[in-house]
Every structure is written in C-alpha cells, then in structure tokens.
Amino acid sequence: MEKTKISGSPGFSSSLSLEKTELFLIRSLIRSQWLERIKMTSPEHLSEFEKLDIKQYHIAASLLDHNAIWPKTSRILPKIAVKQIRKMNFIKQLEEYFGKFIISNEEGLVDEEIYWRIVRPNELSDIGSLHADAWFWEIGKMKMPLNKIRVKVWIAIEVEKGASGFVYIPNSHLNDWPYEIKDKNGLKKPVIKDLDLSLDPELFMSNPGDSIIFNDKLIHGGQLTLGNFTRVSLEFTMFVDPWV
C-alpha cells in the first residue's frame, strides 16, 4: 500500500511517526552535534547556546555566522548516531514496507548519511526552494547502486504544526518539470523553473516525530517558519529494491 502511494498517487506516505523515546533520542543526538559545532567554531559563545533548546537557537543566532557554520557537511550525524537510529522501530517499520535498504552517502563522509536542517523563524534564506531531489542526482551525476531506486524520508523534530515544516505538490512526480540551476551560498542547487501559478504547495501538517516518505521526483520545499521556534528536521535517502 505504501509503495503504491509513493510510485502512484499522491507520491508520498505520512503513515509513520517516531515513538516518543525515539524522538527524544534523536533530539539528544542533534543537540550534541549542534553544541559541538558551536564549541569548535565559536567557543566564546558556547555558554549562551548551552542555556537554550535548539528550537530557541534563533534567540542567539546573531552571535554566529549562520551560513558559514551550518553547511550540510556540518549537519551529517556521525556513524555512532546512525547506528543508534538504525536500531529504532521506525527503521524496522520502513523495512517492513520496503525491505532491507541502504542509506545514501552523497557527501562521502560516512557510510550512511542522515542529516538535520535548522530553519530560523522568518528567515527565507534558510528554506529550500521548490525542487525535486532527483534533480540533485542528475546535476551531480551521482552514482546509484545497481537495481535500486531512491525514496526520501523527512522527519519533523522541532516544528509548530501549521506554522513550519515541509511543503509539497501532490502527484507532481508524475510529470517532468523544467528546472534551472542557481547558486546558493556557493553551492549549485536546482530550482523549479517557470512554476505554474495554479500549483499551490500544501503544508505537511506535522507534529514533532511525524514523517513523510516520498518519491524523489515529488516537487517539495521548505515552509517559511512563521511561528516562534526554530524548526529542526531530519532527512535521509533510501536505496530500495524497485517494485514497479
């Protein structure tokens, strides 16, 4: 059933959520890496952030060079954290849906790449424009394991329901959309071109721990955080056996 949703209509499934203990552990893993990065790059400000939850990051973010300190490579969880996540029931449920899977490692830093995003309130520069993840694979000419297909997983870690999170266009994976490549913070990123104004992205109405599993051709992006908290989410790409 979940496979049919992802390959057919609507192009995604939102049936899985983290258990409370799993959400707590992932928050702890992210917080440790968050503080370690600040300690390494701006030790003089560490004490200010130790007083805060990561969802309060924006309160003191002006003390840091945000774009310089948080490239994707600094938000990829270490191998020991990935091993802990791999043991979760959430992963076992994914395996029930898709069979045993490999997690991609586009940056080549760890065997399996699970990374988090941090999005401050009212900061348009923090969110990803509408795109399909498949485009990154096209422009990067990244290699795929033989006889596998890609499925993306996005998990809400710190969100305010209705005010932050993930936006998507249902069934958009069924069409080929033109895109252009733009430079963002020194990186080349694909962005949908000449977006049809009749397309109205929907916000995934998520609570912390909720996930959306989607076709990597699905058009999606980030919602401008309109609430009072910094949004944190977790992502990874699965290589799974094809079913269609």
C-alpha positions, -999 to +999 in steps of 0.1 A: +000+000+000+028+025+010+047+016-022+017+023-043+012+057-027+048+066-034+051+054-070+015+063-079-009+089-063-002+110-043+035+104-044+041+102-006+030+085+026+027+101+060+017+070+080+048+066+101+059+085+132+087+082+157+080+068+191+084+093+219+116+076+231+130+077+195+122+114+192+139+121+225+170+102+214+172+120+180+168+153+197+197+144+220+219+133+191+212+165+172+217+187+202+251+171+210+263+178+174+248+213+174+267+223+206+299+205+195+299+225+162+294+258+181+322+248+205+345+241+176+337+273+156+327+299+182+338+286+217+334+321+232+296+318+226+291+282+237+277+291+271+249+312+256+237+282+235+241+257+263+213+276+281+189+271+251+170+243+235+178+240+198+143+253+190+154+286+207+185+288+185+173+320+168+174+339+201+213+339+200+219+331+163+231+366+156+263+357+176+273+333+148+279+334+111+249+312+104+256+303+068+293+296+074+288+275+105+259+253+092+268+238+057+252+204+051+285+187+059+284+200+095+249+186+100+255+150+090+252+128+120+283+107+130+284+070+124+277+062+160+245+082+159+234+065+126+239+031+143+215+041+171+189+053+147+193+021+127+181+002+157+148+021+161+114+006+154+108+034+129+136+019+107+121-016+112+087-003+100+104+012+069+120-022+063+085-039+066+073-015+038+104-015+015+126-045+026+162-040+037+176-008+024+208+012+021+210+049+031+228+071+006+261+090+013+262+118-013+289+137+006+311+106+011+318+115+048+300+085+064+288+051+051+251+062+056+241+099+056+214+110+080+214+148+084+193+175+100+182+210+090+178+241+111+154+268+100+150+301+119+117+320+121+111+344+092+144+336+075+136+330+039+173+322+032+171+291+055+145+272+035+149+252+003+131+264-028+107+241-047+126+213-063+128+175-068+156+156-051+161+136-083+175+168-099+204+168-074+213+134-086+211+145-122+232+176-119+257+159-096+259+128-119+260+108-087+262+070-090+234+047-079+237+011-067+226-013-094+190-023-094+179+002-067+156+032-067+155+062-044+129+070-017+133+101+005+124+103+042+117+136+061+110+137+098+098+166+119+119+170+150+111+205+162+081+220+145+050+241+152+020+224+135+007+247+107+035+272+111+066+254+099+078+224+081+076+207+047+056+217+017+048+196-014+027+193-045+008+161-046+012+140-078+039+163-091+063+133-095+041+121-124+052+150-146+086+162-159+092+198-146+118+221-161+144+234-136+173+258-135+205+257-115+211+286-091+240+294-068+231+294-031+259+300-005+284+289-031+266+257-040+248+249-072+211+239-065+183+230-088+151+251-086+118+246-104+116+269-135+085+289-146+063+275-118+027+272-130+009+297-107-020+273-105+002+249-084-004+256-048+021+237-025+005+221+006+020+222+041+026+189+057+007+193+090+032+176+112+038+173+149+072+165+162+081+129+153+058+127+122+074+117+089+067+120+052+082+094+029+081+104-007+091+098-043+123+117-050+107+132-081+080+149-060+082+187-060+087+199-025+105+225-004+106+242+030+079+263+046+089+297+059+089+294+096+061+316+108+059+306+144+081+313+175+105+284+173+134+273+151+124+244+130+146+212+130+140+183+107+159+151+099+164+136+064+178+107+045+176+089+012+169+052+010+181+029-018+154+002-021+145-026-044+122-015-073+086-026-071+073-011-104 
